[in-house]
Amino acid sequence: MELTGAEIVVRSLKDEGVDLVFGYPGGAALHIYDALYSQEDVRHILVRHEQAATHAADGYARATGKPGVVLVTSGPGVTNTITGIATAYMDSIPMVVLAAQVPTHLIGDDAFQEVDTVGITRPCVKHNFLVRDVKDLATTIKKAFYIANTGRPGPVVVDIPKDVTALRTEYSYPKEIRMRSYAPLSRGHSKQINRAAHLLLGAKRPIIYTGGGIVLSDAARQLTALVDKLDYPCTNTLMGLGGLPSDHPRFLGMLGMHGTYEANMAMYESDVMLAVGVRFDDRVTGDLTKFSPNAKIIHIDIDPASIGKNVRVEVPIVGDATTVLDQLLEAIGSSGTSPNGDALAAWWSQIEEWKGKDSLRYDSSDELIKPQFVVQKLHEVTLGDAYVTSDVGQHQMWAAQYYGFNKTRRWINSGGLGTMGFGLPSAMGVQLAHPESAVACVTGEASIMMCIQELSTCKQYGLPIKVINLNNRYMGMVRQWQEFFYDRRYSHSYMDSLPDFVELASSFGHTGIQIDKPGDVEDALRDAFARKDQLVFLDFITDQSENVYPMISAGAGHNEMVLKPSDSGAKPLERELA
C-alpha cells in the first residue's frame, strides 16, 4: 500500500501500538496533523506548550512502562522540548520525539523556523535520526522505538523534513528490528553472579541499595524476594521509591541528601553493598572521598558506562535488573551457605539504634499547616494508592519522605535534572494513562507557575487531577540553602506577587480551595478526592519557616548528617523570612 510520509508516520504509530501522542502543531508538521485528522486509532493530546508535551509523555511512560510519544513542529517547537527531553534522558525514561523540520532543500539555509535539531538534541538523547528519504521513514520510526525502550531506556528524536511527509512510497512497518551496533545485554555473567553471591553471603554489615533501574525493569518482585531471603536491610534512592514497599520491615527509607538517618548511616558503615540500577550520583553519595569507606561494592546495571564511573566496584555485573536478580537468587539458593546470623543480628541491633533518632520527626502545630502533615494526610486519604507527581524542591522531598510508596510507578518526579514545571503536565500523562486512578500533583507555588497554562489542557480533556500546592510563598529549597549557606540573604527567592490560585483555577474552569488551618486539611483532601470528575486545586498556606530535614550538606559524608536543630538540643534560630 502506497502512503504519504505523513500517513506513514501515523500508521507506524498505530502499528507500534501507540494510543496517545502529545503535541502542538506548526507549519512544518501540518502534513502529519492532516493525516491525524482522518483517523481515530492514535489520539492526539493538544498541550499548551511543547515542554508540557514532553513532560506529559514522560509521566505517561513512567506510569505505564511504555514509551511516551511527542509530536512538535520545527524551530521553536523543537527547542521548547529540550528541557523535557533532558529530563527523560537523566532519568532513563523511554520517549520518542517526532520533530518536523523545514524541507530538505532548505536545511542549512537558516530558513524560517529552522534549527539544527540533530545537533541541539545530541547531548541529551539516547539517539537521534534525520530522515531524508521517505523510503526510510517507517524503518527509522521502528528503530526509534526499539532504541528508546531497550537496554537503558531513554529519549530518541526523529527529525522529519516537511517534504518527506508529502512524498509517497510503499508502506511496510518492520515487525522486529536488529541493529548490528546496538545489542544490549540482559543476562549477567555467571562467574560474576557467583562472585556476588559469595561476597553477599559473607557480609557482616550488608546493605542493598537500589534505584530507578528496579522500577524501569519491573524488578520489584525479585528485589523483595532477595530481601526476604537474606534478611538484609534495603534502601531506595529517590527514583527507586516503591521498589521495596515502604512498609516492608527491612526497608530503611530513602537515602541521600534528605534520606533517613538509618539509611545513610547503614550505607556509611556497611562492609558489602549490593547496588542495583543506580548511578551513585552526588545527591546520594555526598563527598565521594567519604562514601562508604569500608564497603565492597557489587554493582548491577544495564548500562556498562554507569558501572565504575563514580565509585570503585568490586564485582561489576552488566545486565537487566530482573534477569540478574533472578540469577542471583538462584546462585544464593544453590550455594548451600547462609548469611552470618550473629553478625546480622548485631547489625540489625545497630540499625535499630539509628532508627531511634526518628530523623523524619517534625514539630506539629495547631496554628500553622506543616507541609509534612499535608503529605501524611494525602497518604491517609488515598490509602497510599495514588499516583503522585512532583516538581523539584522542598515539596518534592516531603512527598518522597512522607507519602510511603508500596508500589512501583506510583512516584513520578524529575530526579536527575530536577525540573520545575514537571509536576502538572506529568500528572496529565499519568491521568490519561490511568483515567480511573487517583492522581495527585504535589507542587509548590513557584513550580506550578512554570507550566500553569496546562490547566487549560486539563479542562479540555476532563482530567480530574488533584493539585496539592504547598504554598510557603518562597522558592522553598532556594530559601533553605540561602538560610544555611548564604547568611540568610534571601536573594530573589521571595514570591511577593503570587496570583490568587483559587481564582486562577476557577478562571480555567476548575475548582479552587484555599486551606490555612491544620484542622481543615483532612476534610479538604477528602472533599477533593470525592470529586471524581473535577480537577481540584488545593492551595495549602503552609509554614514558611519549615525546612527539609535530615540533610547532608554539600561536601559532607553520610556520617555527617544534620538533624533538626531541636533534635540536638539546640534552640531554633530566630528567622525573619518575609
VEXKERO-360825 format. One record per residue (C-alpha): x, y, z; residue in one letter. Coordinates in steps of 0.05 Angstrom, whole numbers, plus 5000, padded with zeros to 4 digits. Example, Ala and Ser with C-alpha at 12.3 -4.5 7.8 and 13.67 -1.06 7.14 Angstrom:
REM VEXKERO-360825
   east   north     up   res
   5246    4910   5156     A
   5273    4979   5143     S
//
This chain:
REM VEXKERO-360825
   east   north     up   res
   5000    5000   5000     M
   5026    5068   4979     E
   5022    5124   5031     L
   5049    5194   5041     T
   5104    5205   5091     G
   5054    5238   5138     A
   5008    5178   5133     E
   5067    5132   5145     I
   5083    5169   5209     V
   5012    5159   5235     V
   5005    5088   5211     R
   5073    5070   5241     S
   5049    5096   5309     L
   4986    5054   5303     K
   5026    4991   5284     D
   5074    5004   5342     E
   5014    5003   5389     G
   5016    5077   5407     V
   4950    5102   5434     D
   4969    5173   5455     L
   5011    5228   5424     V
   5025    5294   5460     F
   5038    5352   5414     G
   5029    5422   5386     Y
   5020    5437   5312     P
   5060    5484   5268     G
   5077    5496   5195     G
   5128    5441   5183     A
   5084    5389   5218     A
   5018    5405   5183     L
   5020    5346   5135     H
   5026    5299   5196     I
   4969    5335   5231     Y
   4927    5329   5169     D
   4939    5254   5170     A
   4919    5251   5243     L
   4853    5285   5225     Y
   4828    5228   5183     S
   4838    5171   5233     Q
   4817    5153   5304     E
   4867    5100   5325     D
   4920    5147   5351     V
   4893    5200   5399     R
   4928    5268   5399     H
   4930    5309   5463     I
   4938    5384   5449     L
   4981    5415   5503     V
   4993    5490   5512     R
   5069    5488   5508     H
   5117    5438   5477     E
   5154    5430   5543     Q
   5090    5404   5573     A
   5083    5354   5516     A
   5149    5322   5534     T
   5133    5322   5609     H
   5064    5292   5596     A
   5095    5238   5552     A
   5147    5227   5606     D
   5093    5218   5660     G
   5055    5170   5615     Y
   5119    5130   5604     A
   5137    5127   5678     R
   5067    5105   5697     A
   5059    5052   5643     T
   5129    5029   5623     G
   5112    5044   5550     K
   5148    5098   5510     P
   5116    5167   5512     G
   5107    5199   5443     V
   5114    5273   5426     V
   5098    5309   5361     L
   5123    5381   5350     V
   5140    5428   5294     T
   5207    5455   5274     S
   5248    5512   5304     G
   5218    5537   5370     P
   5173    5475   5372     G
   5236    5433   5379     V
   5275    5479   5424     T
   5216    5482   5472     N
   5222    5407   5482     T
   5295    5406   5504     I
   5281    5412   5579     T
   5232    5354   5576     G
   5279    5312   5533     I
   5336    5325   5581     A
   5291    5307   5640     T
   5275    5240   5608     A
   5348    5228   5590     Y
   5373    5239   5660     M
   5321    5191   5689     D
   5325    5139   5633     S
   5253    5146   5610     I
   5233    5117   5542     P
   5207    5171   5496     M
   5202    5182   5421     V
   5200    5254   5397     V
   5176    5265   5326     L
   5202    5333   5305     A
   5181    5364   5240     A
   5235    5400   5200     Q
   5239    5450   5143     V
   5242    5419   5073     P
   5307    5383   5058     T
   5329    5433   5005     H
   5325    5489   5057     L
   5364    5453   5112     I
   5425    5495   5128     G
   5398    5559   5096     D
   5372    5590   5161     D
   5302    5581   5136     A
   5241    5604   5175     F
   5234    5563   5239     Q
   5296    5522   5224     E
   5343    5497   5277     V
   5395    5441   5276     D
   5351    5391   5313     T
   5402    5335   5310     V
   5457    5380   5336     G
   5416    5413   5391     I
   5388    5348   5418     T
   5451    5305   5412     R
   5477    5316   5484     P
   5410    5297   5516     C
   5383    5238   5476     V
   5399    5165   5472     K
   5399    5172   5396     H
   5372    5216   5341     N
   5356    5210   5267     F
   5347    5256   5208     L
   5302    5224   5155     V
   5320    5248   5085     R
   5285    5194   5044     D
   5212    5176   5054     V
   5230    5103   5040     K
   5269    5102   5105     D
   5215    5133   5148     L
   5177    5072   5174     A
   5241    5034   5189     T
   5271    5094   5225     T
   5209    5101   5269     I
   5214    5027   5286     K
   5288    5037   5304     K
   5270    5097   5348     A
   5221    5057   5389     F
   5268    4998   5394     Y
   5326    5041   5419     I
   5282    5081   5466     A
   5253    5021   5502     N
   5311    4972   5506     T
   5375    4969   5546     G
   5379    5031   5588     R
   5316    5068   5563     P
   5318    5140   5540     G
   5291    5192   5492     P
   5301    5186   5417     V
   5288    5243   5368     V
   5267    5232   5296     V
   5275    5295   5253     D
   5227    5293   5193     I
   5231    5347   5138     P
   5165    5373   5112     K
   5176    5349   5041     D
   5189    5278   5065     V
   5119    5278   5097     T
   5089    5298   5029     A
   5123    5245   4985     L
   5093    5176   4973     R
   5122    5106   4978     T
   5102    5035   4993     E
   5087    5025   5067     Y
   5118    4968   5106     S
   5128    4971   5181     Y
   5180    4921   5207     P
   5155    4872   5258     K
   5222    4869   5292     E
   5288    4905   5284     I
   5361    4885   5291     R
   5418    4934   5294     M
   5489    4909   5288     R
   5518    4965   5330     S
   5465    4961   5386     Y
   5454    4896   5425     A
   5441    4908   5499     P
   5455    4850   5546     L
   5401    4824   5593     S
   5435    4765   5629     R
   5493    4776   5676     G
   5558    4738   5670     H
   5552    4673   5711     S
   5622    4680   5741     K
   5606    4750   5766     Q
   5539    4726   5793     I
   5573    4672   5834     N
   5625    4722   5860     R
   5569    4769   5881     A
   5531    4713   5917     A
   5595    4692   5954     H
   5610    4764   5975     L
   5539    4777   5997     L
   5533    4714   6039     L
   5599    4730   6074     G
   5578    4801   6094     A
   5574    4823   6166     K
   5544    4892   6153     R
   5508    4886   6086     P
   5464    4938   6052     I
   5421    4932   5990     I
   5418    4998   5953     Y
   5370    5004   5895     T
   5347    5057   5847     G
   5306    5073   5786     G
   5332    5012   5749     G
   5288    4968   5794     I
   5227    5008   5772     V
   5245    5011   5699     L
   5259    4936   5696     S
   5197    4918   5736     D
   5243    4880   5784     A
   5206    4896   5849     A
   5184    4824   5859     R
   5255    4798   5852     Q
   5282    4852   5899     L
   5230    4836   5952     T
   5246    4762   5946     A
   5321    4776   5955     L
   5310    4820   6016     V
   5264    4767   6047     D
   5313    4711   6032     K
   5374    4745   6061     L
   5340    4788   6114     D
   5386    4846   6095     Y
   5369    4919   6102     P
   5348    4956   6039     C
   5346    5029   6019     T
   5318    5063   5956     N
   5340    5125   5920     T
   5291    5180   5904     L
   5279    5147   5836     M
   5273    5078   5865     G
   5217    5090   5916     L
   5166    5035   5914     G
   5218    4984   5891     G
   5213    4955   5960     L
   5147    4971   5995     P
   5155    5027   6045     S
   5120    4985   6098     D
   5168    4927   6090     H
   5202    4912   6157     P
   5272    4912   6124     R
   5262    4979   6088     F
   5305    5035   6117     L
   5273    5091   6077     G
   5304    5135   6025     M
   5378    5151   6028     L
   5418    5211   6005     G
   5418    5285   6018     M
   5349    5283   6051     H
   5346    5210   6067     G
   5335    5178   6135     T
   5390    5175   6187     Y
   5388    5099   6190     E
   5394    5091   6114     A
   5453    5137   6108     N
   5490    5110   6168     M
   5479    5039   6144     A
   5509    5059   6077     M
   5569    5091   6112     Y
   5583    5032   6159     E
   5569    4975   6110     S
   5621    4925   6091     D
   5585    4896   6029     V
   5539    4937   5985     M
   5493    4909   5932     L
   5476    4967   5885     A
   5422    4953   5833     V
   5400    5002   5779     G
   5435    5063   5810     V
   5483    5116   5785     R
   5519    5135   5850     F
   5501    5207   5836     D
   5522    5264   5881     D
   5455    5271   5917     R
   5464    5200   5942     V
   5538    5195   5955     T
   5555    5263   5983     G
   5631    5272   5983     D
   5658    5213   5944     L
   5722    5211   5986     T
   5679    5197   6047     K
   5629    5150   6014     F
   5622    5081   6047     S
   5697    5075   6060     P
   5697    5001   6081     N
   5646    4974   6031     A
   5660    4924   5976     K
   5610    4943   5922     I
   5571    4897   5875     I
   5541    4939   5820     H
   5486    4913   5774     I
   5466    4958   5717     D
   5441    4951   5645     I
   5488    5007   5624     D
   5562    4987   5626     P
   5582    5060   5624     A
   5549    5071   5692     S
   5590    5018   5727     I
   5654    5044   5758     G
   5640    5114   5733     K
   5637    5147   5802     N
   5660    5094   5852     V
   5706    5034   5852     R
   5667    4970   5842     V
   5689    4901   5868     E
   5640    4860   5826     V
   5612    4892   5762     P
   5551    4858   5731     I
   5522    4884   5666     V
   5450    4862   5654     G
   5376    4874   5664     D
   5358    4880   5738     A
   5301    4830   5734     T
   5343    4777   5699     T
   5405    4788   5742     V
   5367    4786   5808     L
   5334    4721   5786     D
   5404    4694   5772     Q
   5430    4719   5838     L
   5372    4688   5877     L
   5386    4621   5842     E
   5460    4626   5858     A
   5447    4641   5932     I
   5396    4585   5936     G
   5444    4533   5907     S
   5505    4556   5946     S
   5488    4516   6008     G
   5510    4576   6050     T
   5470    4621   6096     S
   5485    4692   6120     P
   5525    4701   6184     N
   5467    4700   6235     G
   5506    4730   6294     D
   5537    4786   6254     A
   5469    4801   6221     L
   5435    4805   6289     A
   5488    4854   6314     A
   5480    4895   6250     W
   5404    4899   6259     W
   5414    4920   6331     S
   5457    4978   6308     Q
   5407    4997   6255     I
   5350    4998   6306     E
   5392    5045   6349     E
   5399    5092   6289     W
   5324    5087   6277     K
   5315    5113   6347     G
   5337    5181   6323     K
   5268    5187   6288     D
   5300    5232   6236     S
   5235    5247   6200     L
   5201    5274   6262     R
   5175    5345   6255     Y
   5144    5395   6302     D
   5068    5394   6296     S
   5026    5457   6301     S
   4953    5475   6314     D
   4962    5543   6282     E
   5006    5534   6221     L
   4999    5480   6168     I
   5061    5437   6166     K
   5075    5412   6095     P
   5096    5343   6122     Q
   5027    5337   6154     F
   4993    5351   6088     V
   5031    5295   6053     V
   5017    5247   6110     Q
   4942    5263   6106     K
   4946    5255   6030     L
   4973    5185   6041     H
   4917    5170   6091     E
   4861    5197   6047     V
   4886    5160   5985     T
   4903    5097   6024     L
   4973    5103   5996     G
   4949    5082   5928     D
   4951    5147   5888     A
   4998    5165   5832     Y
   5038    5223   5859     V
   5075    5272   5814     T
   5120    5328   5837     S
   5167    5381   5812     D
   5233    5395   5849     V
   5248    5427   5916     G
   5222    5422   5986     Q
   5154    5395   5966     H
   5188    5340   5926     Q
   5228    5318   5986     M
   5169    5319   6033     W
   5128    5278   5984     A
   5185    5228   5979     A
   5196    5225   6054     Q
   5124    5222   6079     Y
   5078    5191   6027     Y
   5102    5119   6033     G
   5102    5084   5966     F
   5086    5010   5966     N
   5082    5001   5891     K
   5128    5019   5833     T
   5109    5070   5780     R
   5068    5110   5831     R
   5121    5162   5846     W
   5131    5207   5785     I
   5184    5260   5793     N
   5243    5293   5759     S
   5301    5263   5798     G
   5363    5274   5756     G
   5350    5341   5722     L
   5307    5370   5777     G
   5257    5405   5732     T
   5209    5457   5759     M
   5144    5454   5720     G
   5146    5378   5713     F
   5091    5362   5763     G
   5027    5385   5728     L
   5040    5362   5657     P
   5068    5295   5680     S
   5004    5286   5721     A
   4965    5296   5656     M
   5003    5239   5624     G
   4991    5194   5684     V
   4917    5211   5687     Q
   4908    5197   5613     L
   4943    5130   5622     A
   4902    5112   5683     H
   4836    5151   5677     P
   4803    5115   5736     E
   4860    5125   5784     S
   4873    5180   5835     A
   4928    5226   5812     V
   4958    5279   5858     A
   5006    5332   5836     C
   5046    5354   5898     V
   5076    5420   5879     T
   5098    5488   5904     G
   5074    5557   5886     E
   5139    5572   5848     A
   5140    5505   5809     S
   5066    5506   5790     I
   5076    5574   5757     M
   5125    5544   5707     M
   5071    5505   5669     C
   5007    5534   5698     I
   4978    5541   5628     Q
   4967    5466   5626     E
   4905    5476   5670     L
   4874    5493   5603     S
   4894    5424   5575     T
   4865    5391   5637     C
   4799    5427   5624     K
   4797    5407   5551     Q
   4807    5334   5565     Y
   4769    5330   5632     G
   4829    5308   5673     L
   4808    5304   5747     P
   4878    5315   5776     I
   4884    5339   5848     K
   4936    5394   5854     V
   4966    5396   5924     I
   5000    5464   5926     N
   5046    5470   5987     L
   5047    5546   5986     N
   5101    5576   6031     N
   5109    5639   5989     R
   5181    5623   5974     Y
   5224    5583   5927     M
   5230    5537   5986     G
   5293    5498   5973     M
   5329    5560   5947     V
   5308    5597   6011     R
   5331    5539   6054     Q
   5401    5540   6023     W
   5404    5615   6029     Q
   5388    5609   6103     E
   5440    5555   6115     F
   5497    5577   6070     F
   5486    5649   6049     Y
   5475    5682   6117     D
   5400    5690   6105     R
   5408    5734   6045     R
   5343    5714   6010     Y
   5363    5739   5942     S
   5305    5734   5893     H
   5272    5675   5927     S
   5213    5712   5958     Y
   5149    5707   5918     M
   5113    5772   5934     D
   5069    5776   5872     S
   5034    5709   5871     L
   4965    5701   5840     P
   4902    5682   5877     D
   4907    5608   5860     F
   4833    5596   5876     V
   4812    5650   5827     E
   4863    5627   5777     L
   4839    5555   5779     A
   4767    5580   5773     S
   4785    5621   5711     S
   4807    5557   5677     F
   4741    5524   5695     G
   4766    5484   5755     H
   4751    5484   5830     T
   4799    5521   5875     G
   4802    5515   5951     I
   4849    5552   5998     Q
   4865    5520   6065     I
   4902    5557   6120     D
   4884    5518   6184     K
   4913    5450   6202     P
   4844    5426   6225     G
   4816    5435   6155     D
   4870    5395   6118     V
   4839    5326   6120     E
   4768    5349   6103     D
   4793    5389   6044     A
   4831    5329   6017     L
   4772    5282   6026     R
   4726    5332   5992     D
   4775    5339   5933     A
   4783    5265   5921     F
   4708    5254   5927     A
   4700    5298   5865     R
   4719    5243   5816     K
   4705    5283   5753     D
   4737    5350   5773     Q
   4806    5379   5776     L
   4812    5410   5845     V
   4867    5459   5861     F
   4883    5456   5936     L
   4923    5517   5958     D
   4952    5499   6026     F
   4982    5560   6061     I
   5040    5527   6098     T
   5091    5546   6150     D
   5143    5590   6114     Q
   5198    5572   6162     S
   5196    5497   6153     E
   5259    5464   6126     N
   5273    5395   6099     V
   5309    5351   6149     Y
   5351    5310   6156     P
   5403    5338   6109     M
   5473    5323   6084     I
   5508    5388   6067     S
   5548    5394   6003     A
   5618    5365   6014     G
   5596    5323   6074     A
   5593    5248   6081     G
   5535    5202   6102     H
   5561    5203   6174     N
   5556    5279   6177     E
   5481    5287   6173     M
   5447    5349   6200     V
   5384    5333   6240     L
   5331    5382   6262     K
   5360    5435   6309     P
   5313    5413   6365     S
   5339    5341   6358     D
   5408    5362   6380     S
   5382    5404   6438     G
   5396    5470   6402     A
   5345    5525   6401     K
   5316    5541   6333     P
   5346    5603   6303     L
   5301    5664   6301     E
   5288    5674   6228     R
   5258    5734   6194     E
   5236    5705   6128     L
   5186    5752   6097     A
//
